[in-house]
């Protein structure tokens, strides 16, 4: 039941955003069909609540052969039917401060002043300010405080929530089962 609600909420968010984007469109006109996108990789958490295995992916890159590796971990929640990204979380260790930093990509059509919220299980809520939007989505970035990192490492589920332009709250659950192991690889 909850997974259907999340899928319906995500679909409502996307269709609401599309409707607001079409200025001058007829009231009863259907929103345009989403562009064909590749099917989600099996390592991505599904926005309808069906998590893939594993949820967190670690990627390392280097600017050159002699440069040190820079690693980041990420998880992507997508709409099952279209493969469209609803939430992407990327966590890396900032080289200058050695503290973890999270970058979130959220969908377009958000109530920007409200921002986004992170909550692990039923714990404390962490507010995020949305900093910018472009054609792929809206972005928020924040250093991860020690108490949030502790909660992420021991928690079962991260809930990312935001409001659409109709001021409806959308909450996307993301599994944390393999967060600690992935984080240990990047720190």
C-alpha positions as CSV (number, residue, x, y, z in Angstrom):
1,X,0.0,0.0,0.0
2,X,2.7,2.5,1.0
3,X,4.7,1.6,-2.2
4,X,1.7,2.5,-4.3
5,X,1.2,5.8,-2.4
6,X,4.9,6.7,-3.1
7,X,4.6,5.9,-6.8
8,X,1.3,7.8,-7.0
9,X,2.8,10.8,-5.2
10,X,5.9,10.8,-7.4
11,X,3.7,10.6,-10.5
12,X,1.5,13.4,-9.2
13,X,4.6,15.5,-8.6
14,X,5.9,14.9,-12.1
15,X,2.5,15.6,-13.7
16,X,1.9,18.7,-11.6
17,X,5.4,20.0,-12.6
18,X,4.6,19.3,-16.3
19,X,1.2,21.1,-16.0
20,X,2.8,24.2,-14.4
21,X,5.4,24.2,-17.1
22,X,2.8,24.4,-19.9
23,X,1.6,28.0,-19.7
24,X,-1.4,28.6,-21.8
25,X,-2.2,24.9,-22.1
26,X,-5.9,23.9,-22.1
27,X,-7.3,22.9,-18.7
28,X,-8.2,19.4,-19.8
29,X,-5.2,18.7,-21.9
30,X,-3.2,15.7,-20.9
31,X,0.5,16.2,-19.9
32,X,2.9,15.1,-22.6
33,X,4.1,11.6,-22.5
34,X,7.6,11.3,-20.8
35,X,10.5,10.8,-23.1
36,X,11.6,7.2,-23.5
37,X,14.4,6.5,-21.0
38,X,16.5,3.5,-20.4
39,X,15.3,1.0,-17.8
40,X,16.8,1.5,-14.3
41,X,19.8,-0.5,-13.4
42,X,19.2,-3.2,-10.9
43,X,21.4,-1.4,-8.4
44,X,19.0,1.5,-8.0
45,X,16.3,1.9,-5.4
46,X,12.9,2.1,-7.0
47,X,10.7,5.1,-6.1
48,X,7.8,2.7,-5.7
49,X,9.5,1.1,-2.7
50,X,11.0,-2.0,-4.4
51,X,14.7,-1.6,-3.6
52,X,17.4,-3.1,-5.8
53,X,20.5,-4.9,-4.5
54,X,22.6,-3.1,-3.4
55,X,21.3,0.4,-2.8
56,X,24.5,2.3,-2.5
57,X,27.1,2.3,-5.3
58,X,30.7,3.4,-4.9
59,X,32.5,5.0,-7.8
60,X,36.2,6.2,-7.8
61,X,37.8,8.4,-10.4
62,X,41.1,10.1,-10.9
63,X,42.0,13.3,-12.9
64,X,45.2,11.6,-14.1
65,X,47.3,8.5,-13.7
66,X,49.3,10.3,-11.0
67,X,46.4,11.9,-9.2
68,X,44.8,10.3,-6.2
69,X,41.5,8.5,-6.5
70,X,38.5,10.4,-5.5
71,X,35.6,8.2,-4.4
72,X,31.9,8.9,-4.0
73,X,28.8,6.8,-3.1
74,X,25.4,7.3,-4.5
75,X,21.9,5.9,-4.6
76,X,19.2,6.7,-7.2
77,X,15.5,6.4,-6.7
78,X,13.7,6.2,-10.1
79,X,10.1,5.8,-11.3
80,X,9.7,2.1,-12.2
81,X,7.6,2.7,-15.3
82,X,9.8,5.4,-16.9
83,X,13.2,5.1,-15.4
84,X,13.1,8.8,-14.6
85,X,15.2,9.9,-11.6
86,X,13.1,11.2,-8.6
87,X,16.0,11.5,-6.1
88,X,19.7,11.0,-6.5
89,X,22.0,11.2,-3.5
90,X,25.7,11.5,-4.0
91,X,28.0,11.5,-0.9
92,X,31.8,12.3,-1.2
93,X,34.5,13.2,1.3
94,X,35.6,16.8,0.7
95,X,39.4,16.7,0.1
96,X,40.1,20.0,2.0
97,X,38.0,19.4,5.1
98,X,37.8,15.5,5.1
99,X,34.1,15.8,6.0
100,X,31.3,14.1,4.1
101,X,29.2,16.2,1.8
102,X,25.9,15.2,0.3
103,X,24.6,16.4,-3.0
104,X,20.9,15.7,-3.8
105,X,19.3,15.9,-7.2
106,X,15.5,16.3,-6.9
107,X,12.9,16.6,-9.6
108,X,11.6,19.8,-11.2
109,X,8.3,21.3,-10.1
110,X,9.2,21.8,-6.4
111,X,8.0,24.4,-3.9
112,X,11.5,25.9,-3.6
113,X,11.1,28.0,-0.4
114,X,10.2,24.9,1.6
115,X,13.4,23.1,0.5
116,X,13.9,19.4,1.2
117,X,14.2,17.3,4.4
118,X,16.2,14.2,5.3
119,X,15.1,11.9,8.1
120,X,16.6,8.5,9.1
121,X,14.0,6.1,10.4
122,X,11.9,8.1,12.8
123,X,14.7,10.3,14.0
124,X,15.6,14.0,13.8
125,X,14.7,15.9,10.5
126,X,17.5,17.7,8.7
127,X,16.5,20.7,6.5
128,X,18.1,21.3,3.2
129,X,18.0,24.5,1.1
130,X,17.5,23.9,-2.6
131,X,20.3,25.9,-4.2
132,X,19.7,25.7,-8.0
133,X,17.6,24.1,-10.7
134,X,18.4,23.2,-14.3
135,X,16.8,21.0,-16.9
136,X,17.7,17.7,-15.1
137,X,16.4,18.7,-11.7
138,X,16.9,20.8,-8.6
139,X,19.9,20.5,-6.3
140,X,20.7,20.8,-2.7
141,X,24.1,20.3,-1.1
142,X,25.1,20.1,2.6
143,X,27.9,18.9,4.8
144,X,26.8,15.8,6.7
145,X,26.9,16.5,10.4
146,X,28.3,13.9,12.8
147,X,24.8,13.0,14.2
148,X,23.3,12.5,10.7
149,X,26.3,10.4,9.7
150,X,25.9,8.2,12.8
151,X,22.1,7.8,12.0
152,X,22.8,7.0,8.4
153,X,25.4,4.3,9.3
154,X,23.0,2.5,11.8
155,X,19.6,3.3,10.2
156,X,17.4,1.2,8.1
157,X,15.8,3.8,5.9
158,X,16.5,7.4,4.7
159,X,13.4,9.4,3.9
160,X,13.9,12.3,1.5
161,X,10.9,14.6,1.4
162,X,9.9,17.8,-0.5
163,X,6.8,19.6,-1.6
164,X,5.5,19.9,-5.2
165,X,4.1,23.1,-6.5
166,X,0.6,22.2,-5.2
167,X,2.2,22.1,-1.7
168,X,1.8,18.3,-1.4
169,X,4.6,16.6,0.6
170,X,6.3,13.8,-1.3
171,X,8.5,11.4,0.7
172,X,10.9,9.0,-1.0
173,X,12.2,6.1,1.1
174,X,15.8,5.0,0.4
175,X,17.2,1.9,2.0
176,X,20.3,2.2,4.2
177,X,21.2,-1.5,4.6
178,X,24.6,-1.2,2.9
179,X,25.3,2.5,3.7
180,X,28.0,1.8,6.3
181,X,29.9,-0.6,4.0
182,X,29.8,1.8,1.1
183,X,30.8,4.7,3.3
184,X,33.8,2.8,4.7
185,X,35.0,2.4,1.1
186,X,35.1,6.2,0.4
187,X,36.4,7.6,3.7
